Amino acid sequence: MFLVSVLRKVGLIFCILLGASIPTVAAPDIPGEYKQVHSGTTNSVRNELVDNAKFSDRGENRYWTYSFSSPPGNSRYTRIRFDQIRVPPGLTFSVRVVQLPAGSKVAHIPAEMFGASDTFVTELLPAGDLRIELVSNAAPAGLSFRLERLLWQTAPPLAVAESPVFTYRPVQSLPAAHPAVRAASSVALLHVGPTDVTCTGALIDAKTVLTNYHCVQYSLSFLQSEASPNPSCADIVVEFDYLTRNQHGASSKCLAIRTDKALDAALITLDPARIKLSSGADRLPIAIRPAAEGPPGAVSLLQHPVGLPMSLIDGCSNKGVEGIDILHDCLSSSGSSGSPLLDEKMQLAGLHYKGAYPDDWTGIQMINDLAANGPRYNRARSGVEVARFLNP
């Protein structure tokens, strides 16, 4: 029982067996990380250069095609990244992706969208057999680009607990009347950058998702434009309703972004038409705890640990307030960054941003530290500070 108590305190409860190693991802410029992002995507670098020499009439106004298949196994989605894009002014064409063998269109990218930057990353596309097609009324003279890589996320197998205590509860398993089910429709899985790092976020108005700044640092588009007045975030996709393996939820690419590095917070603007509920109704934002109510006592987390379907961690406690942080003992893991810390009414009370221990610590190190120094706790920025960021 002592070991169980220790493990609960240090948060070493969610240990999973995925059948393959999970790569450790260090944030680009913040050493000694406690950050909780996850990258488990299969990358296939192609480096296929496409220019005038590759263009030929292949029928049906297609001047270049590229077919590929998802890796063997259970791929959940596909993304495609292009770079080195050069589009002559006034050139008319489109890039489309079709699913084989039926040839049904799953993506259509007009010239002005494809050529808006020198890189382009698609939204989440179906897995399986796909073909990219360059469509034009004539050979698109002067157009050039590189098919840089293909990305797939394979749905992980079910988590297996290695600890006697396992308190992650899949949202899909909760009764329909559970208050977390309503809140879950406002929580999203973020796919960030060319390596598809995943974090969690929460919808706080009709078109805005709140997450951590350190998550968006994995966006190459953002890193290359952060100093500009309107930084790009075109390689970030936000996906809602990922509740079961193989499910592909409503998603939108990031259209605009505002950040606060010191607060470790980011606001991502989406297309609200792309994230409607399956019923066609508008998706409702998560409720925010009124500042007048003060910090909550009982707290919980809705999150996508290691990119898995959404889980609830409840039965947690507010362990105190330190500066602008709420200390809490909700279990978390890679992928939990950006999760909403919720009160007993499932209102957003804080923004989870930091685990209790460095990412590279072993369980033995955590237990030894606990014995020597007492418990440490996870951290969330308080809802009061988050509200100030939301309404500058």
ABEGO torsion letter per residue (X at the ends): XAAAAAAAAAGBABBBBAGBBBBBBBBAABBGBABBBBBABBBBBAGBBBBAAABBBAEGGBABBBBBBBBBEBBABBBBBBBGBBBBBGBBBBBBBBBOAAGBBABBBBAAAAAABABBBBBBBBBEBBBBBBBBABBBBGBBBBBABBBBBBBBBBBBBABABBABBBAAABBAABAAAAAAAABBBBBBEAAGBBBBBBBABAABBBBBAAAAAABAAAAAAAABABBBAAABBBBBGBABBGBBBBBBBBABBBBBAAAGBBBBBBBAAAABBAAGBBBBBBBBBBAAAEBBABBBBBBBBGGBBBBBBBGBBBAEBBEABBBBABBBBBGABGBBBBBAAGBBABBBABBABBAABBAAAAAAAAAAAEBBBBBBBBAAAAAAAABX
